[in-house]
């Protein structure tokens, strides 16, 4: 591959990464909305809601970190001559 083509592949890789981040955030939002509804309907306590939301955030952060690390490794592999 030429240098220009490698740069294009990396740009595409970064666009895909951003789409995946957005998808993970949407799942987090849906999960948080479900937790809020459960708390509102008195199916779980406020403490349980807070703990669950913190756990969802922790899982979201971990997944995004894992995706970013994979992207960095793949970018280095693509840019290697």
N, CA, C and O atoms as a GROMACS GRO file, in nm:
protein
  324
    1UNK      N    1   0.084  -0.119   0.000
    1UNK     CA    2   0.000   0.000   0.000
    1UNK      C    3   0.088   0.124   0.000
    1UNK      O    4   0.198   0.125   0.056
    2UNK      N    5   0.038   0.227  -0.063
    2UNK     CA    6   0.110   0.354  -0.062
    2UNK      C    7   0.083   0.426   0.069
    2UNK      O    8  -0.009   0.392   0.144
    3UNK      N    9   0.164   0.525   0.096
    3UNK     CA   10   0.148   0.606   0.218
    3UNK      C   11   0.009   0.670   0.219
    3UNK      O   12  -0.058   0.672   0.322
    4UNK      N   13  -0.034   0.723   0.106
    4UNK     CA   14  -0.164   0.789   0.098
    4UNK      C   15  -0.278   0.690   0.128
    4UNK      O   16  -0.372   0.722   0.200
    5UNK      N   17  -0.267   0.571   0.072
    5UNK     CA   18  -0.370   0.470   0.095
    5UNK      C   19  -0.374   0.427   0.242
    5UNK      O   20  -0.482   0.407   0.297
    6UNK      N   21  -0.257   0.414   0.304
    6UNK     CA   22  -0.253   0.380   0.447
    6UNK      C   23  -0.320   0.488   0.530
    6UNK      O   24  -0.392   0.458   0.625
    7UNK      N   25  -0.296   0.615   0.495
    7UNK     CA   26  -0.361   0.725   0.568
    7UNK      C   27  -0.513   0.720   0.552
    7UNK      O   28  -0.587   0.745   0.647
    8UNK      N   29  -0.559   0.687   0.432
    8UNK     CA   30  -0.703   0.675   0.408
    8UNK      C   31  -0.763   0.562   0.492
    8UNK      O   32  -0.872   0.576   0.548
    9UNK      N   33  -0.691   0.451   0.500
    9UNK     CA   34  -0.739   0.337   0.580
    9UNK      C   35  -0.748   0.377   0.727
    9UNK      O   36  -0.843   0.341   0.796
   10UNK      N   37  -0.649   0.451   0.776
   10UNK     CA   38  -0.650   0.495   0.916
   10UNK      C   39  -0.766   0.592   0.940
   10UNK      O   40  -0.831   0.584   1.044
   11UNK      N   41  -0.792   0.682   0.846
   11UNK     CA   42  -0.906   0.774   0.861
   11UNK      C   43  -1.037   0.696   0.869
   11UNK      O   44  -1.124   0.726   0.950
   12UNK      N   45  -1.049   0.596   0.782
   12UNK     CA   46  -1.169   0.512   0.785
   12UNK      C   47  -1.180   0.438   0.918
   12UNK      O   48  -1.288   0.429   0.976
   13UNK      N   49  -1.070   0.387   0.966
   13UNK     CA   50  -1.066   0.316   1.093
   13UNK      C   51  -1.114   0.407   1.206
   13UNK      O   52  -1.191   0.365   1.292
   14UNK      N   53  -1.069   0.531   1.205
   14UNK     CA   54  -1.111   0.625   1.309
   14UNK      C   55  -1.259   0.661   1.298
   14UNK      O   56  -1.326   0.680   1.400
   15UNK      N   57  -1.312   0.669   1.176
   15UNK     CA   58  -1.456   0.694   1.159
   15UNK      C   59  -1.536   0.577   1.215
   15UNK      O   60  -1.637   0.598   1.284
   16UNK      N   61  -1.492   0.456   1.186
   16UNK     CA   62  -1.561   0.338   1.238
   16UNK      C   63  -1.555   0.335   1.390
   16UNK      O   64  -1.653   0.302   1.456
   17UNK      N   65  -1.440   0.370   1.446
   17UNK     CA   66  -1.425   0.375   1.592
   17UNK      C   67  -1.525   0.473   1.653
   17UNK      O   68  -1.589   0.442   1.754
   18UNK      N   69  -1.539   0.589   1.594
   18UNK     CA   70  -1.633   0.688   1.647
   18UNK      C   71  -1.777   0.637   1.639
   18UNK      O   72  -1.856   0.660   1.730
   19UNK      N   73  -1.811   0.568   1.531
   19UNK     CA   74  -1.945   0.510   1.519
   19UNK      C   75  -1.969   0.407   1.629
   19UNK      O   76  -2.078   0.400   1.686
   20UNK      N   77  -1.867   0.328   1.658
   20UNK     CA   78  -1.880   0.226   1.762
   20UNK      C   79  -1.890   0.288   1.901
   20UNK      O   80  -1.964   0.239   1.986
   21UNK      N   81  -1.816   0.396   1.924
   21UNK     CA   82  -1.828   0.467   2.053
   21UNK      C   83  -1.972   0.515   2.071
   21UNK      O   84  -2.030   0.501   2.178
   22UNK      N   85  -2.027   0.573   1.964
   22UNK     CA   86  -2.164   0.623   1.970
   22UNK      C   87  -2.262   0.509   1.999
   22UNK      O   88  -2.355   0.526   2.078
   23UNK      N   89  -2.241   0.395   1.935
   23UNK     CA   90  -2.328   0.280   1.958
   23UNK      C   91  -2.322   0.236   2.105
   23UNK      O   92  -2.426   0.206   2.164
   24UNK      N   93  -2.202   0.231   2.162
   24UNK     CA   94  -2.188   0.191   2.302
   24UNK      C   95  -2.256   0.292   2.393
   24UNK      O   96  -2.322   0.255   2.491
   25UNK      N   97  -2.242   0.420   2.362
   25UNK     CA   98  -2.307   0.524   2.443
   25UNK      C   99  -2.460   0.513   2.434
   25UNK      O  100  -2.530   0.537   2.532
   26UNK      N  101  -2.510   0.477   2.316
   26UNK     CA  102  -2.655   0.460   2.301
   26UNK      C  103  -2.705   0.343   2.386
   26UNK      O  104  -2.812   0.351   2.445
   27UNK      N  105  -2.628   0.237   2.391
   27UNK     CA  106  -2.665   0.122   2.476
   27UNK      C  107  -2.664   0.165   2.622
   27UNK      O  108  -2.753   0.128   2.699
   28UNK      N  109  -2.563   0.244   2.661
   28UNK     CA  110  -2.557   0.295   2.799
   28UNK      C  111  -2.681   0.378   2.830
   28UNK      O  112  -2.742   0.363   2.936
   29UNK      N  113  -2.718   0.466   2.738
   29UNK     CA  114  -2.835   0.552   2.758
   29UNK      C  115  -2.961   0.466   2.776
   29UNK      O  116  -3.043   0.491   2.864
   30UNK      N  117  -2.976   0.364   2.690
   30UNK     CA  118  -3.094   0.277   2.700
   30UNK      C  119  -3.096   0.204   2.835
   30UNK      O  120  -3.201   0.191   2.898
   31UNK      N  121  -2.980   0.157   2.878
   31UNK     CA  122  -2.971   0.090   3.007
   31UNK      C  123  -3.005   0.183   3.122
   31UNK      O  124  -3.078   0.145   3.214
   32UNK      N  125  -2.952   0.303   3.116
   32UNK     CA  126  -2.982   0.401   3.222
   32UNK      C  127  -3.130   0.437   3.224
   32UNK      O  128  -3.190   0.453   3.330
   33UNK      N  129  -3.190   0.451   3.105
   33UNK     CA  130  -3.333   0.481   3.098
   33UNK      C  131  -3.415   0.368   3.160
   33UNK      O  132  -3.512   0.393   3.231
   34UNK      N  133  -3.375   0.244   3.133
   34UNK     CA  134  -3.447   0.130   3.191
   34UNK      C  135  -3.433   0.130   3.343
   34UNK      O  136  -3.529   0.101   3.415
   35UNK      N  137  -3.314   0.163   3.392
   35UNK     CA  138  -3.293   0.168   3.538
   35UNK      C  139  -3.378   0.278   3.601
   35UNK      O  140  -3.437   0.259   3.707
   36UNK      N  141  -3.383   0.394   3.535
   36UNK     CA  142  -3.464   0.505   3.587
   36UNK      C  143  -3.612   0.466   3.592
   36UNK      O  144  -3.682   0.499   3.688
   37UNK      N  145  -3.658   0.397   3.489
   37UNK     CA  146  -3.798   0.354   3.486
   37UNK      C  147  -3.826   0.255   3.598
   37UNK      O  148  -3.929   0.262   3.665
   38UNK      N  149  -3.732   0.162   3.619
   38UNK     CA  150  -3.750   0.065   3.727
   38UNK      C  151  -3.755   0.135   3.862
   38UNK      O  152  -3.835   0.097   3.948
   39UNK      N  153  -3.671   0.235   3.882
   39UNK     CA  154  -3.671   0.308   4.009
   39UNK      C  155  -3.801   0.388   4.025
   39UNK      O  156  -3.858   0.395   4.134
   40UNK      N  157  -3.846   0.445   3.916
   40UNK     CA  158  -3.969   0.523   3.919
   40UNK      C  159  -4.088   0.433   3.953
   40UNK      O  160  -4.179   0.473   4.027
   41UNK      N  161  -4.088   0.311   3.899
   41UNK     CA  162  -4.196   0.215   3.924
   41UNK      C  163  -4.178   0.142   4.058
   41UNK      O  164  -4.256   0.053   4.091
   42UNK      N  165  -4.075   0.180   4.133
   42UNK     CA  166  -4.046   0.123   4.266
   42UNK      C  167  -4.008  -0.025   4.260
   42UNK      O  168  -4.030  -0.099   4.356
   43UNK      N  169  -3.951  -0.068   4.147
   43UNK     CA  170  -3.905  -0.206   4.135
   43UNK      C  171  -3.765  -0.222   4.196
   43UNK      O  172  -3.728  -0.331   4.239
   44UNK      N  173  -3.690  -0.112   4.198
   44UNK     CA  174  -3.558  -0.111   4.263
   44UNK      C  175  -3.549   0.016   4.346
   44UNK      O  176  -3.620   0.113   4.320
   45UNK      N  177  -3.460   0.013   4.445
   45UNK     CA  178  -3.442   0.132   4.529
   45UNK      C  179  -3.350   0.232   4.460
   45UNK      O  180  -3.284   0.200   4.360
   46UNK      N  181  -3.346   0.352   4.514
   46UNK     CA  182  -3.258   0.455   4.458
   46UNK      C  183  -3.112   0.414   4.469
   46UNK      O  184  -3.032   0.442   4.380
   47UNK      N  185  -3.077   0.349   4.580
   47UNK     CA  186  -2.939   0.303   4.598
   47UNK      C  187  -2.902   0.199   4.492
   47UNK      O  188  -2.793   0.203   4.435
   48UNK      N  189  -2.994   0.107   4.468
   48UNK     CA  190  -2.969   0.006   4.366
   48UNK      C  191  -2.957   0.070   4.227
   48UNK      O  192  -2.873   0.030   4.146
   49UNK      N  193  -3.041   0.169   4.202
   49UNK     CA  194  -3.036   0.240   4.074
   49UNK      C  195  -2.899   0.308   4.059
   49UNK      O  196  -2.836   0.298   3.953
   50UNK      N  197  -2.854   0.375   4.164
   50UNK     CA  198  -2.725   0.445   4.157
   50UNK      C  199  -2.610   0.346   4.135
   50UNK      O  200  -2.523   0.370   4.051
   51UNK      N  201  -2.610   0.235   4.209
   51UNK     CA  202  -2.505   0.134   4.193
   51UNK      C  203  -2.507   0.075   4.052
   51UNK      O  204  -2.402   0.056   3.990
   52UNK      N  205  -2.624   0.046   4.004
   52UNK     CA  206  -2.636  -0.012   3.870
   52UNK      C  207  -2.590   0.087   3.763
   52UNK      O  208  -2.523   0.048   3.668
   53UNK      N  209  -2.624   0.214   3.778
   53UNK     CA  210  -2.581   0.315   3.681
   53UNK      C  211  -2.429   0.331   3.683
   53UNK      O  212  -2.367   0.350   3.579
   54UNK      N  213  -2.370   0.324   3.801
   54UNK     CA  214  -2.224   0.330   3.810
   54UNK      C  215  -2.161   0.210   3.742
   54UNK      O  216  -2.058   0.224   3.675
   55UNK      N  217  -2.220   0.094   3.758
   55UNK     CA  218  -2.169  -0.028   3.694
   55UNK      C  219  -2.182  -0.018   3.541
   55UNK      O  220  -2.091  -0.057   3.469
   56UNK      N  221  -2.293   0.034   3.494
   56UNK     CA  222  -2.312   0.053   3.350
   56UNK      C  223  -2.206   0.149   3.297
   56UNK      O  224  -2.150   0.126   3.190
   57UNK      N  225  -2.179   0.257   3.371
   57UNK     CA  226  -2.077   0.354   3.328
   57UNK      C  227  -1.939   0.289   3.325
   57UNK      O  228  -1.860   0.313   3.233
   58UNK      N  229  -1.910   0.206   3.426
   58UNK     CA  230  -1.781   0.140   3.431
   58UNK      C  231  -1.765   0.045   3.312
   58UNK      O  232  -1.658   0.039   3.251
   59UNK      N  233  -1.870  -0.030   3.280
   59UNK     CA  234  -1.864  -0.120   3.165
   59UNK      C  235  -1.849  -0.042   3.035
   59UNK      O  236  -1.776  -0.084   2.945
   60UNK      N  237  -1.917   0.070   3.025
   60UNK     CA  238  -1.908   0.155   2.905
   60UNK      C  239  -1.765   0.206   2.889
   60UNK      O  240  -1.709   0.199   2.780
   61UNK      N  241  -1.708   0.258   2.995
   61UNK     CA  242  -1.571   0.310   2.990
   61UNK      C  243  -1.472   0.201   2.950
   61UNK      O  244  -1.382   0.224   2.869
   62UNK      N  245  -1.489   0.082   3.007
   62UNK     CA  246  -1.398  -0.030   2.977
   62UNK      C  247  -1.410  -0.071   2.830
   62UNK      O  248  -1.309  -0.097   2.765
   63UNK      N  249  -1.531  -0.077   2.780
   63UNK     CA  250  -1.551  -0.118   2.640
   63UNK      C  251  -1.492  -0.014   2.544
   63UNK      O  252  -1.428  -0.051   2.445
   64UNK      N  253  -1.512   0.112   2.572
   64UNK     CA  254  -1.456   0.218   2.487
   64UNK      C  255  -1.304   0.214   2.494
   64UNK      O  256  -1.237   0.230   2.391
   65UNK      N  257  -1.248   0.194   2.612
   65UNK     CA  258  -1.103   0.184   2.625
   65UNK      C  259  -1.049   0.067   2.544
   65UNK      O  260  -0.947   0.080   2.477
   66UNK      N  261  -1.118  -0.047   2.550
   66UNK     CA  262  -1.076  -0.165   2.476
   66UNK      C  263  -1.082  -0.140   2.325
   66UNK      O  264  -0.991  -0.180   2.252
   67UNK      N  265  -1.186  -0.074   2.279
   67UNK     CA  266  -1.198  -0.044   2.135
   67UNK      C  267  -1.088   0.053   2.090
   67UNK      O  268  -1.031   0.036   1.982
   68UNK      N  269  -1.059   0.154   2.172
   68UNK     CA  270  -0.954   0.249   2.137
   68UNK      C  271  -0.818   0.182   2.130
   68UNK      O  272  -0.737   0.214   2.043
   69UNK      N  273  -0.792   0.090   2.222
   69UNK     CA  274  -0.665   0.017   2.221
   69UNK      C  275  -0.653  -0.068   2.095
   69UNK      O  276  -0.547  -0.072   2.033
   70UNK      N  277  -0.760  -0.135   2.059
   70UNK     CA  278  -0.760  -0.215   1.935
   70UNK      C  279  -0.734  -0.126   1.814
   70UNK      O  280  -0.661  -0.164   1.723
   71UNK      N  281  -0.795  -0.008   1.814
   71UNK     CA  282  -0.777   0.086   1.703
   71UNK      C  283  -0.632   0.132   1.695
   71UNK      O  284  -0.575   0.139   1.586
   72UNK      N  285  -0.570   0.162   1.809
   72UNK     CA  286  -0.430   0.206   1.810
   72UNK      C  287  -0.338   0.097   1.754
   72UNK      O  288  -0.247   0.125   1.676
   73UNK      N  289  -0.364  -0.027   1.797
   73UNK     CA  290  -0.281  -0.138   1.747
   73UNK      C  291  -0.298  -0.158   1.596
   73UNK      O  292  -0.201  -0.180   1.525
   74UNK      N  293  -0.420  -0.150   1.549
   74UNK     CA  294  -0.447  -0.169   1.407
   74UNK      C  295  -0.388  -0.053   1.327
   74UNK      O  296  -0.335  -0.074   1.218
   75UNK      N  297  -0.397   0.069   1.380
   75UNK     CA  298  -0.338   0.185   1.312
   75UNK      C  299  -0.187   0.167   1.298
   75UNK      O  300  -0.131   0.193   1.191
   76UNK      N  301  -0.121   0.123   1.404
   76UNK     CA  302   0.023   0.102   1.398
   76UNK      C  303   0.057  -0.007   1.296
   76UNK      O  304   0.155   0.003   1.223
   77UNK      N  305  -0.027  -0.111   1.292
   77UNK     CA  306  -0.004  -0.219   1.196
   77UNK      C  307  -0.020  -0.169   1.052
   77UNK      O  308   0.060  -0.204   0.965
   78UNK      N  309  -0.122  -0.089   1.026
   78UNK     CA  310  -0.146  -0.037   0.891
   78UNK      C  311  -0.036   0.059   0.849
   78UNK      O  312   0.007   0.056   0.734
   79UNK      N  313   0.010   0.142   0.939
   79UNK     CA  314   0.109   0.244   0.904
   79UNK      C  315   0.251   0.186   0.892
   79UNK      O  316   0.341   0.253   0.840
   80UNK      N  317   0.270   0.064   0.940
   80UNK     CA  318   0.400   0.001   0.931
   80UNK      C  319   0.434  -0.029   0.785
   80UNK      O  320   0.352  -0.084   0.710
   81UNK      N  321   0.554   0.008   0.746
   81UNK     CA  322   0.595  -0.011   0.606
   81UNK      C  323   0.648  -0.152   0.585
   81UNK      O  324   0.687  -0.188   0.474
   0.00000   0.00000   0.00000
